[in-house]
Amino acid sequence: MKSLATLICSLALVATAQAETVKPDLGAGSTKYAQICVACHAADGNSTTPANPKLAGQHPEYLLKQLREYKSGKRANAIMSGMAAALSDQDMINIAFWLADQKPKAGYASDAELVRAGEKIYRAGVADRNIASCAGCHSPNGAGLPIQFPRLAGQHADYTAAQLKAFRSGARGNNSVMTTVAAKLNDKEIAAVSDYIAGLR
C-alpha cells in the first residue's frame, strides 16, 4: 500500500499534468480575476483583509486544486463555492497561473512572545506530542514546495489560524495530513504558529 505522502504527491502530479495540458492565458486570467475575485483578494492578489487569504505568488497547482474543490464541494465555503461555480476549468487555470505571476507582499507578525513560540513549532514541531514541524513540508522560509505544498510566508495570521481550526474541527476536510496535524494543536499553539508565519519572508 502506498504511504499517505506518496499518494498525496501522486495526486498532485496528476493535477499538474492536467493543468499543463491546457496552456494558461494570463490576460484572460487577469480579466476574469478582476470580474470575480478582486473584491475580496485585492487587485494584485495581496488581500488587505485579514479574513481573506493573500493569493499572489501562490503555487498555481495549489490554487487550481482549491478552486476545483470549491466547485465540487470537497472544500466547503458558501462564498467561494458560489464564485467557483461560475468558473470553467480553463478560467481556473488562467486565474491560478495569473495569481502565481503576481508578486506577494510581505506580512508582519504582531506579538514577539507568540513569534518565539510559533517559531519553535514551525521549525521543530512538538516532539513529545508527535507534532511534525511545518517547515518539513512548507520549507523553512514558508515558500512551500511547488505542486505539493502551498506557500505560507506572509499570510494573514487570522486566515491561517482560521484554517488550522477548520482542519482541527473537520469543517475543512480536503487535506487529511493537515487534519491530523491540526488535531494536535491547541488554540495558543495555533495563534503562535499563525503569527510566526505572517512574518516569514
Backbone torsions as a table, in degrees:
resi	resn	phi	psi	omega
1	MET	NA	137.2	179.6
2	LYS	-67.9	144.8	173.4
3	SER	-68.3	160.7	-179.7
4	LEU	-61.5	-41.2	-179.5
5	ALA	-63.3	-41.1	179.4
6	THR	-64.4	-40.7	179.5
7	LEU	-64.1	-43.3	178.9
8	ILE	-60.9	-45.2	179.5
9	CYS	-62.4	-39.8	-180.0
10	SER	-63.5	-44.1	179.0
11	LEU	-64.9	-38.7	178.9
12	ALA	-64.5	-40.0	179.6
13	LEU	-66.2	-36.1	177.0
14	VAL	-64.0	-44.9	179.8
15	ALA	-61.8	-39.4	179.3
16	THR	-66.1	-43.3	179.7
17	ALA	-61.0	-39.0	178.1
18	GLN	-64.9	-40.5	-179.4
19	ALA	-66.1	-36.1	-175.4
20	GLU	-77.9	-11.8	177.9
21	THR	-75.2	-18.3	178.2
22	VAL	-119.3	121.6	-177.7
23	LYS	-71.7	127.7	178.8
24	PRO	-70.0	145.0	176.7
25	ASP	-110.8	101.2	-174.9
26	LEU	-65.5	-33.8	177.5
27	GLY	-63.7	-44.9	177.5
28	ALA	-66.3	-35.2	178.4
29	GLY	-63.9	-41.9	178.1
30	SER	-61.9	-43.9	-179.0
31	THR	-64.5	-47.3	-178.7
32	LYS	-66.7	-39.3	177.5
33	TYR	-59.3	-44.2	-179.3
34	ALA	-64.0	-29.2	-179.6
35	GLN	-79.4	-34.5	-168.5
36	ILE	-116.0	-35.9	-166.8
37	CYS	-105.2	-21.7	-167.1
38	VAL	-61.8	-32.9	-175.7
39	ALA	-61.3	-33.8	-178.1
40	CYS	-99.5	-30.4	-171.5
41	HIS	-111.9	5.4	177.5
42	ALA	73.8	160.7	-171.3
43	ALA	-61.1	-30.9	-177.6
44	ASP	-110.3	12.3	179.5
45	GLY	84.6	1.4	178.6
46	ASN	-99.5	77.0	-178.0
47	SER	-50.0	138.3	176.1
48	THR	-102.5	0.8	179.3
49	THR	-99.9	116.7	-173.7
50	PRO	-55.2	-26.0	-179.9
51	ALA	-79.9	-16.8	-177.8
52	ASN	-107.5	130.6	-173.9
53	PRO	-69.3	149.7	167.8
54	LYS	-76.1	132.8	-176.8
55	LEU	-115.1	-16.3	-178.2
56	ALA	-60.1	133.8	177.6
57	GLY	78.3	2.6	178.6
58	GLN	-71.9	149.5	179.1
59	HIS	-61.2	128.2	-175.0
60	PRO	-62.4	-32.6	179.5
61	GLU	-63.4	-38.8	178.3
62	TYR	-67.0	-46.3	179.1
63	LEU	-60.0	-43.0	-179.1
64	LEU	-63.6	-42.5	177.5
65	LYS	-59.4	-45.0	-178.4
66	GLN	-65.7	-43.2	179.3
67	LEU	-61.9	-43.2	178.5
68	ARG	-63.4	-37.7	-178.1
69	GLU	-76.3	-29.6	171.1
70	TYR	-63.5	-43.7	-177.0
71	LYS	-66.9	-38.6	-178.4
72	SER	-79.3	-18.7	-177.1
73	GLY	95.0	-2.3	179.2
74	LYS	-64.8	-35.3	171.9
75	ARG	-108.6	120.6	-172.2
76	ALA	-93.5	123.7	171.9
77	ASN	-165.3	116.3	-172.2
78	ALA	-58.3	-41.9	-178.6
79	ILE	-69.7	-50.0	-177.0
80	MET	-68.8	-33.0	177.3
81	SER	-63.2	-40.5	177.6
82	GLY	-65.3	-40.7	178.5
83	MET	-65.9	-46.1	-177.7
84	ALA	-66.6	-29.6	-179.5
85	ALA	-60.5	-27.3	-177.9
86	ALA	-86.4	-1.9	-176.5
87	LEU	-103.4	137.0	170.8
88	SER	-80.0	168.0	178.1
89	ASP	-62.8	-36.3	177.2
90	GLN	-64.2	-40.2	175.8
91	ASP	-57.4	-45.4	-178.3
92	MET	-62.7	-43.0	178.0
93	ILE	-61.5	-46.6	-178.4
94	ASN	-61.3	-45.6	-179.4
95	ILE	-65.4	-45.1	-177.9
96	ALA	-59.5	-44.4	-177.9
97	PHE	-75.9	-29.8	175.2
98	TRP	-66.7	-44.9	178.5
99	LEU	-62.0	-40.6	179.3
100	ALA	-60.5	-26.3	-177.8
101	ASP	-85.0	-7.1	-179.5
102	GLN	-87.2	147.6	-177.4
103	LYS	-82.3	122.2	179.1
104	PRO	-73.3	142.5	176.6
105	LYS	-94.6	145.9	-178.5
106	ALA	-64.7	149.2	174.0
107	GLY	-107.6	-177.8	-176.6
108	TYR	-142.4	136.7	172.1
109	ALA	-76.9	160.5	-174.6
110	SER	-119.2	-14.4	-172.9
111	ASP	-139.9	115.0	-175.3
112	ALA	-60.5	-38.6	-179.7
113	GLU	-67.1	-43.3	177.1
114	LEU	-62.0	-41.5	-178.8
115	VAL	-60.4	-42.4	179.3
116	ARG	-61.9	-43.9	178.7
117	ALA	-68.4	-40.5	-179.5
118	GLY	-66.0	-37.0	179.0
119	GLU	-61.4	-41.3	179.5
120	LYS	-60.6	-44.9	-179.9
121	ILE	-66.6	-46.3	-176.6
122	TYR	-62.0	-42.8	-173.4
123	ARG	-87.9	-32.6	-173.7
124	ALA	-123.4	-10.3	-175.5
125	GLY	72.5	-160.9	176.5
126	VAL	-129.4	95.5	-170.1
127	ALA	-59.1	-43.1	-174.9
128	ASP	-70.9	-10.8	175.8
129	ARG	-117.3	13.2	175.8
130	ASN	57.5	41.6	176.4
131	ILE	-100.3	118.8	-177.6
132	ALA	-72.0	154.6	176.2
133	SER	-69.5	148.0	175.9
134	CYS	-71.3	-33.8	-176.5
135	ALA	-62.1	-27.2	-179.2
136	GLY	-59.5	-32.3	178.9
137	CYS	-106.1	-37.1	-172.0
138	HIS	-99.4	3.9	178.2
139	SER	75.0	153.4	-175.7
140	PRO	-58.1	-32.5	-178.9
141	ASN	-98.6	7.9	176.6
142	GLY	79.8	11.7	-178.5
143	ALA	-75.2	-14.3	-178.4
144	GLY	72.0	-173.9	176.9
145	LEU	-126.9	120.9	-179.8
146	PRO	-50.6	142.4	-179.3
147	ILE	78.8	-44.1	-170.5
148	GLN	-95.0	-51.7	-171.0
149	PHE	-131.4	136.2	-174.5
150	PRO	-71.7	155.8	171.6
151	ARG	-68.5	136.1	178.2
152	LEU	-117.4	-23.7	-172.1
153	ALA	-52.7	129.1	175.9
154	GLY	79.8	1.6	-178.6
155	GLN	-67.9	145.8	178.1
156	HIS	-55.0	131.7	179.7
157	ALA	-61.0	-39.0	180.0
158	ASP	-60.6	-42.8	-179.2
159	TYR	-67.3	-45.9	-179.7
160	THR	-60.2	-44.8	179.8
161	ALA	-61.9	-41.5	179.5
162	ALA	-62.9	-39.4	-179.9
163	GLN	-69.9	-40.6	177.6
164	LEU	-62.5	-40.6	177.6
165	LYS	-67.5	-35.3	177.4
166	ALA	-67.8	-39.5	174.9
167	PHE	-63.1	-43.7	-177.2
168	ARG	-62.3	-40.9	-177.2
169	SER	-81.5	-16.9	-175.7
170	GLY	93.1	-2.6	178.3
171	ALA	-63.6	-33.1	172.5
172	ARG	-107.8	113.2	-173.0
173	GLY	-119.4	28.0	-175.2
174	ASN	-103.0	17.9	175.4
175	ASN	-155.7	103.2	-174.7
176	SER	-67.3	-31.4	178.7
177	VAL	-64.6	-45.7	-179.7
178	MET	-68.8	-32.4	175.8
179	THR	-61.8	-42.8	-179.9
180	THR	-65.7	-43.7	-180.0
181	VAL	-65.6	-50.3	-175.3
182	ALA	-64.7	-29.2	-179.6
183	ALA	-60.3	-23.2	-177.2
184	LYS	-95.2	-5.3	-176.9
185	LEU	-95.8	136.7	174.5
186	ASN	-91.1	174.3	-175.5
187	ASP	-60.1	-40.3	-179.0
188	LYS	-65.2	-40.7	179.1
189	GLU	-67.8	-38.5	176.9
190	ILE	-63.0	-44.5	178.9
191	ALA	-61.7	-40.5	-177.1
192	ALA	-67.2	-50.4	-177.1
193	VAL	-68.8	-31.8	178.3
194	SER	-67.3	-40.3	179.1
195	ASP	-69.0	-38.2	177.8
196	TYR	-62.9	-44.8	-179.8
197	ILE	-59.8	-37.8	-179.0
198	ALA	-59.2	-29.8	-178.5
199	GLY	-96.0	-1.0	179.4
200	LEU	-68.7	144.4	178.9
201	ARG	-140.8	NA	NA
